[in-house]
Amino acid sequence: MRIIAGLAKGRKILSPEGMETRPTLDRIKESIFNIIQNYVVDSTVLDVFAGTGSLGLEAISRGAHECSLVDKGANTFELLKKNVELLKFTDKCICYNMDSYTVLKNFVTQNKKFDIIFIDPPYAKEMIPPAISIISDNLLLDKKGIIVTKIDSKETLFEGDSKIKLVDHRIYGNTTVCFYRYKED
């Protein structure tokens, strides 16, 4: 795993051995960032279920202003912190070793808003709808922001809720990437 573009282009990202996480393949990550490139510069980013931080760190490398990275796994969190340090992004990243839903709820009390939210939970766990519900109910996504999720291609697409809707999805083999935005008024 590596950073594809920007300040840290070509730098490696530490990842755990085994199947504890599903790192985003470089070709999928590159496709995601080609699609969301106009959102990235100077953005405030949230990467929940971050694993070792591949998506959030790529956003920082490409010019995002700040990124909150959330993962509750003890092993992956240590690697996440090391990746932030190795890439010298400690001034732009805050790492949370907590449950992603708890952090989302905590951001409500802080009046945080995000331009880009990455939601990349373990596959086939139905974790995306509750996360989007918290984001939607509490207006954590900027009105012009975007949510990017990854699911197994065998999973049913979540169409969104009363405020946030699925606007696009792309299939890359056994991975489907979904893009959500607020519904137009």
N, C-alpha and C positions, 0 to 999 in steps of 0.2 A: 504494500500500500504506500502511496505517495501523494504529495500535493501536486496537482496537475498544472496550475497556472498562478501567476501573480508573484508576490514578494518571496514566497517560499517554494517556488516552482522546482520540482524535481526532488525535494527533500522527502525522506522516508518518514512514515508514521509507524510507530510501534503498534503491534497488534498481538492479541493473546494467541497462544497455541491451542489447537483443538477447535471445538464447535460451539464455544460459549457465545460467540458473536457471529454475525454475518456481515463481514466488511463489504462496503459498497465497492463493486468492481470499478476500476478506473474508467472503463468505457461508459458505464451507466452514470457515474459521477460527472463525467465530461458532458454527457447529454443533458443531465439535469441543469448544469450551470449554463449550457448554451441556451436553454429555454428560459431560465430566470435571470440572465445576465443584466437586464435593465433594472432589476430590483436590488442588486448587490452593493454597489458603491455607496458608502456612507450609511448603510442600513444597520438596524438593530436586529440581531439574529438570536433565535432560540433553537437549540438542538436538544430535544428530549429523547430519552432512550438512546443517548449519544454513543454508547460504546466507547470507542477510543477517539471519537470526535472528528472523524473523517469529513463529514459534511460541514459542520460548523467551522472547522479549521480551514477548509477550502474557501469558505466565504470570507473569512478574515484575510487570507492570503490574497484574495481578489478585491479587497478594498472595503469590506464591511467595517463599520465603526466599532462595534462591540458584539460579543457573542456570549450568551449564557449556555453552558454545556451541562447536561444533567444525566447522570447514570448512577444507579444504586448498587451495581455489582462491585464488590471489593476489588477483585483483580482488574477489571476493566477501568475502574476509577483511577487506580494507581497509574495505569498506562495513559489514561486521559490526561492526568496532571503532568506526567513526564512529556507527553507530546506537546502540550502547551509550552512547557519550559524549553524543550529542545528547539522548537520553532521560534522561540523568543516572542511569544504572543501573550505573556503574562499581563501586559498593560491593557490588553483588549479583551481578554477572556476571564470569565468567572466560572469556576467549576463547582457543581453541587453534587455531593454524594448522598442523594436522597431519591425517594420515590418521585417519578415524573409528575403524577397527578397532584401530589402534595406541593411540589414546587410551583406548578401552574396556579394552584389556589393561593399560594403565598404571594405570587406576583400581583394578584388582584389587589391585595392590601397595599402594595407599593405603587399602584397605578401605572404599572409597566405596560408598554405597547411595543409590539414587534412588527417589523416589516417583513421578515421571513421567519417561518417556523417549520423546522424539520421534525417530522414524527416518524421514527424508524424503529418500531417495537419488534419483539420476536414475532415471527410469522405465525399465523393461524391462532392468534390469541384474542381477537376482537378487542384490541386495545385502542384502536384509532377512534371509533365513535365516542367513547367517553372523553378522550382528550379534546376532540373537536367540540364537544358539548361544553366543556369547561371554558375553552377559548371563546366560543360563540356567546355563551351566557354572560361572560364577563368582559367582553370586548378587548381581549388581549392582543388581537391582530389589528394592526392599523387598517383603516378603511380601504387603503389601496394596496395592502399587503397580500402575501401569498403563503399558503401552507403546502408543503411538499411531503408526501408520505410514500413509503415503500411497502408493498405487500407481495405475497406469493401469487403468481399468476393464476393459481387454482382458486384463490379466495374470491368471494363476491365483492364487487366494488361498492364502497360506501358512497352514497350519492350526496351526503351532506345533511344539513338540518334546515330549520326554518330561516336561518340567517346566512349560513355558509354553504356553498354548493360546489360539487365537483365540476370543474370547467374543462379539464383535459386529463387524459391518461395515456401512457405509452407503455408498450409491452417489450421487454428485453429478455427473451427466453423465459426463465421461470420467475422473473421479477417484473412486477408492474409498478410504475411510478405514477402517482396521482397528484393532481394540482387542484387546490381549492382556493376560492376567493369569496368575499362577501357577495351576496346577490345584489344585482343592480336595483336601485330604488325605482 
